[in-house]
Amino acid sequence: MPYIKEEERLELDDAIESLIQAIKNNNTSLYNPHDFSNYLGRINYCFSRIISGVMGSISYSKIAMVTGVIENIKQEFYRRVAEIYEDKKIVENGDIREYKNIK
């Protein structure tokens, strides 16, 4: 869960903002800088470096914990972003027949 105390966020937010800008500004390739998919490799690289840098030595328990955190990040993103988006699209476009009767 990404909900750490405010004082912990303050310590990290400047670095995160710098990282976001570095990801967005690093468009030296021929890719369209306005195409979100061009950022995904950079995001993956940053997450991988952060996780590996903090994890230190490798062990099964650390691998299990990290993969659990990555899964939690995915689930929280889906819950907070994708579900809301999907619900808006259902209202906008209508639900499919098979799901209309599920309550």
Secondary structure, 3 states (H helix, E strand, C coil): CCCCCHHHHHHHHHHHHHHHHHHHHCCCCCCCCCCHHHHHHHHHHHHHHHHHHHHCCCCHHHHHHHHHHHHHHHHHHHHHHHHHHHHHHHHHHCCCHHHHCCC
